[in-house]
Amino acid sequence: MQAHINQEASNTWLRKGNMYGEKEGFMVAIQDQVINTRYYSKHIIKDPNTITDKCRLCKQQIETIDHIITGTQSTPEDTTM
């Protein structure tokens, strides 16, 4: 547990129950870091078709949930994915 995180506020969305199940499941998957990033695909799933774990946008950092959330740098032509 990290001291700077407000646990009460962080978990309010789970307790309120005003979210569709699909969205709640997606949010939990993000928290658990089981979203299909390139890092997840290459190193956890071990997909032989995933050649690189580099970010699709910046092509420099490893593509993880943390990298995506904290803001990846991209060029304008990369933003259409």
ROPAVEX-993388 format. One record per atom (N, C-alpha, C): residue in one letter; atom name; x, y, z. Coordinates in steps of 0.05 Angstrom, whole numbers. Atoms other than C-alpha are relative to their C-alpha. Example, Ala and Ser with C-alpha at 12.3 -4.5 7.8 and 13.67 -1.06 7.14 Angstrom:
<tortors>
  type  atom       X       Y       Z
     A     N      18     -24       0
     A    CA     246     -90     156
     A     C      18      24       0
     S     N     -16     -24      -1
     S    CA     273     -21     143
     S     C     -15      22      14
</tortors>
This chain:
<tortors>
  type  atom       X       Y       Z
     M     N      17     -23       0
     M    CA       0       0       0
     M     C      18      25       0
     Q     N     -16     -25       3
     Q    CA      26      69     -19
     Q     C     -13      21      17
     A     N      10     -20     -19
     A    CA      19     124      32
     A     C     -15      23     -13
     H     N      12     -23      13
     H    CA       0     178     -18
     H     C     -27      -6     -14
     I     N      26       8      13
     I    CA     -62     139     -44
     I     C     -22       0      21
     N     N      24      -1     -17
     N    CA    -129     154     -12
     N     C     -17     -25      -5
     Q     N      14      25       4
     Q    CA    -157      84      -5
     Q     C     -30       3       0
     E     N      29      -5      -1
     E    CA    -227     109      13
     E     C     -10      11     -27
     A     N       9     -12      26
     A    CA    -233     152     -50
     A     C       6     -19     -23
     S     N      -7      19      22
     S    CA    -199      99     -93
     S     C     -20     -22      -3
     N     N      19      22       1
     N    CA    -251      47     -76
     N     C     -29       8      -1
     T     N      28      -9      -1
     T    CA    -314      89     -75
     T     C     -16     -10     -24
     W     N      14       9      24
     W    CA    -332      71    -147
     W     C      -9     -29       1
     L     N       8      28      -3
     L    CA    -334      -2    -127
     L     C     -24      -3      18
     R     N      21       2     -19
     R    CA    -380       8     -68
     R     C     -26      13      -9
     K     N      24     -14       9
     K    CA    -429      56    -101
     K     C     -18     -18     -17
     G     N      16      17      17
     G    CA    -451       5    -152
     G     C     -15      13     -22
     N     N      14     -14      22
     N    CA    -472      56    -204
     N     C      14      -2     -27
     M     N     -15       5      24
     M    CA    -430      27    -259
     M     C      -9     -26     -13
     Y     N       7      25      14
     Y    CA    -447     -25    -312
     Y     C      21     -21       6
     G     N     -19      22      -7
     G    CA    -415     -93    -298
     G     C      23      -1     -19
     E     N     -21       1      19
     E    CA    -375     -91    -362
     E     C      22      21       5
     K     N     -19     -22      -6
     K    CA    -343     -24    -344
     K     C      15      -6      26
     E     N     -12       7     -25
     E    CA    -330     -47    -273
     E     C      21     -22      -4
     G     N     -19      21       6
     G    CA    -296    -110    -299
     G     C      25      10     -14
     F     N     -22     -13      14
     F    CA    -253     -68    -345
     F     C      18      15      19
     M     N     -16     -16     -20
     M    CA    -232     -22    -288
     M     C      16     -19      18
     V     N     -15      19     -17
     V    CA    -213     -82    -245
     V     C      23     -12     -15
     A     N     -22      11      17
     A    CA    -173    -111    -303
     A     C      23      20      -2
     I     N     -21     -21       2
     I    CA    -135     -45    -309
     I     C      15       0      27
     Q     N     -13       0     -26
     Q    CA    -121     -45    -234
     Q     C      18     -25       4
     D     N     -16      24      -2
     D    CA     -97    -117    -238
     D     C      21      -3     -21
     Q     N     -19      -2      22
     Q    CA     -56     -99    -300
     Q     C      -1     -25     -17
     V     N       4      22      18
     V    CA     -85    -155    -342
     V     C     -13       8     -26
     I     N       9     -10      26
     I    CA    -101    -112    -402
     I     C      21      -7     -21
     N     N     -18      10      21
     N    CA     -71    -134    -468
     N     C      19      22     -10
     T     N     -21     -17       9
     T    CA     -12     -87    -471
     T     C      21     -17     -14
     R     N     -21      16      14
     R    CA      48    -107    -512
     R     C      17     -15      21
     Y     N     -15      14     -20
     Y    CA      86    -123    -448
     Y     C     -15     -25      10
     Y     N      17      22      -9
     Y    CA      29    -167    -423
     Y     C       0     -23     -21
     S     N       2      19      21
     S    CA      23    -202    -490
     S     C      27     -15      -4
     K     N     -26      12       5
     K    CA      98    -215    -498
     K     C      11     -16      24
     H     N     -14      12     -23
     H    CA     120    -231    -427
     H     C     -18     -17      18
     I     N      18      15     -18
     I    CA      58    -257    -390
     I     C     -14     -22     -16
     I     N      13      20      17
     I    CA      17    -291    -445
     I     C      20     -16     -17
     K     N     -22      12      16
     K    CA      81    -306    -484
     K     C     -10      -6     -29
     D     N      10       2      27
     D    CA      46    -295    -551
     D     C      23       1     -20
     P     N     -22       0      19
     P    CA      96    -315    -606
     P     C      -3      21     -22
     N     N       5     -21      21
     N    CA      64    -263    -653
     N     C       7      28      10
     T     N      -8     -27     -10
     T    CA      83    -205    -607
     T     C      30       2      -1
     I     N     -29      -3       5
     I    CA     151    -185    -632
     I     C      13      18      20
     T     N     -13     -20     -17
     T    CA     164    -125    -588
     T     C     -19       7      23
     D     N      16     -10     -22
     D    CA     141     -98    -521
     D     C       1      30       1
     K     N      -2     -30       1
     K    CA     154     -25    -541
     K     C     -28      11      -5
     C     N      25     -14       2
     C    CA      97      24    -538
     C     C      -7       6     -29
     R     N      10      -4      27
     R    CA      54      30    -601
     R     C       2      30      -8
     L     N       0     -28       7
     L    CA      54     106    -596
     L     C      28      12       0
     C     N     -27     -13      -2
     C    CA     123     129    -572
     C     C      22     -18     -11
     K     N     -20      20      11
     K    CA     160      66    -595
     K     C      27       1      15
     Q     N     -24      -2     -15
     Q    CA     211      79    -540
     Q     C      -2     -15      27
     Q     N       3      13     -26
     Q    CA     185      56    -472
     Q     C     -15     -27      -3
     I     N      15      25      -1
     I    CA     157     -12    -454
     I     C     -29       6       4
     E     N      29      -6      -2
     E    CA      81     -12    -464
     E     C     -13     -16      23
     T     N      13      11     -24
     T    CA      52     -25    -395
     T     C     -24      18       7
     I     N      22     -17      -9
     I    CA     -11       1    -361
     I     C      11      26      12
     D     N     -12     -23     -13
     D    CA      32      48    -319
     D     C      10      20     -21
     H     N     -10     -17      21
     H    CA      65      76    -382
     H     C     -23      14     -14
     I     N      23     -11      14
     I    CA      -2      87    -417
     I     C     -14      21      18
     I     N      14     -18     -18
     I    CA     -35     120    -356
     I     C      16      25       6
     T     N     -16     -23      -7
     T    CA      23     165    -339
     T     C       6      18     -24
     G     N      -2     -17      23
     G    CA      24     191    -410
     G     C      24      -7     -17
     T     N     -20       7      19
     T    CA      62     165    -469
     T     C       3      24     -19
     Q     N      -6     -21      20
     Q    CA      95     214    -517
     Q     C      -4     -12     -28
     S     N       4      10      27
     S    CA      73     206    -589
     S     C       2      23     -20
     T     N       0     -20      21
     T    CA      78     242    -655
     T     C     -28       1     -12
     P     N      28      -2      10
     P    CA      14     267    -690
     P     C      -8     -23     -19
     E     N       8      22      19
     E    CA      16     213    -744
     E     C      -4     -26      14
     D     N       3      25     -15
     D    CA      19     159    -690
     D     C     -27      -2      15
     T     N      24      -1     -17
     T    CA     -46     180    -656
     T     C     -24     -15     -10
     T     N      23      15      11
     T    CA     -93     141    -702
     T     C       1     -30       6
     M     N      -5      28      -6
     M    CA     -65      73    -681
     M     C     -14     -17     -21
</tortors>
